[in-house]
């Protein structure tokens, strides 16, 4: 039951984070006064970086849930982030 609840919370937070990321990246682009292709490129990279960051946080939480430490945690987190980025 805990795993279902944990997964639901992660999915909910990720969906909320995605909307906030879009707004934050748009704001950063406006702050830098970017337009056209430069703005699109900046927002695309910003969104990708933010999603990877969110995936890493989620994967770190999963590693903690499994009580992983050291190299095992690093390996798990790296694979988890890679899988989440696809």
C-alpha positions as CSV (number, residue, x, y, z in Angstrom):
1,X,0.0,0.0,0.0
2,X,2.9,2.4,0.8
3,X,4.4,2.0,-2.7
4,X,1.1,2.9,-4.3
5,X,0.7,6.0,-2.1
6,X,4.4,7.0,-2.7
7,X,4.0,6.6,-6.5
8,X,0.8,8.6,-6.5
9,X,2.5,11.4,-4.5
10,X,5.5,11.4,-6.8
11,X,3.3,11.6,-9.9
12,X,1.2,14.4,-8.5
13,X,4.3,16.4,-7.5
14,X,5.9,15.8,-10.8
15,X,2.8,17.0,-12.7
16,X,2.7,20.1,-10.5
17,X,6.4,20.7,-10.9
18,X,6.1,20.5,-14.7
19,X,3.7,23.4,-14.8
20,X,5.8,25.4,-12.4
21,X,8.9,24.6,-14.5
22,X,7.3,25.9,-17.7
23,X,6.4,29.2,-16.0
24,X,9.8,29.5,-14.3
25,X,11.7,28.9,-17.6
26,X,9.4,31.4,-19.4
27,X,10.2,34.0,-16.7
28,X,13.9,33.3,-16.9
29,X,13.8,33.7,-20.7
30,X,11.9,37.0,-20.3
31,X,14.4,38.2,-17.8
32,X,17.2,37.5,-20.2
33,X,15.1,39.3,-23.0
34,X,15.4,36.3,-25.3
35,X,13.2,36.0,-28.4
36,X,12.7,33.6,-31.3
37,X,15.0,30.6,-31.7
38,X,17.2,31.7,-28.8
39,X,14.2,31.7,-26.5
40,X,12.9,28.4,-27.7
41,X,16.3,26.8,-27.3
42,X,16.7,28.2,-23.8
43,X,13.3,27.1,-22.7
44,X,13.8,23.6,-24.1
45,X,17.1,23.2,-22.2
46,X,15.7,24.7,-19.1
47,X,12.7,22.3,-19.1
48,X,15.0,19.3,-19.7
49,X,17.4,20.4,-16.9
50,X,14.4,20.9,-14.5
51,X,12.9,17.5,-15.4
52,X,16.2,15.8,-14.8
53,X,16.5,17.6,-11.4
54,X,13.0,16.5,-10.5
55,X,13.8,12.9,-11.5
56,X,16.9,12.9,-9.4
57,X,15.0,14.0,-6.4
58,X,12.5,11.3,-7.0
59,X,15.2,8.7,-7.5
60,X,17.0,9.8,-4.4
61,X,13.8,9.3,-2.4
62,X,13.4,5.8,-3.9
63,X,17.0,5.0,-3.0
64,X,16.4,6.2,0.6
65,X,13.2,4.1,0.8
66,X,15.4,1.1,-0.2
67,X,18.0,2.1,2.4
68,X,20.7,2.2,-0.3
69,X,24.0,3.9,0.6
70,X,27.3,4.7,-1.2
71,X,28.1,3.1,-4.5
72,X,24.8,1.2,-4.6
73,X,22.8,4.4,-4.1
74,X,24.8,6.2,-6.8
75,X,24.4,3.4,-9.3
76,X,20.7,3.1,-8.6
77,X,20.1,6.8,-8.8
78,X,22.1,7.1,-12.1
79,X,20.1,4.3,-13.7
80,X,16.8,5.6,-12.3
81,X,17.4,9.1,-13.7
82,X,18.5,7.7,-17.1
83,X,15.3,5.6,-17.2
84,X,13.1,8.6,-16.2
85,X,14.7,10.8,-18.9
86,X,13.7,8.6,-21.7
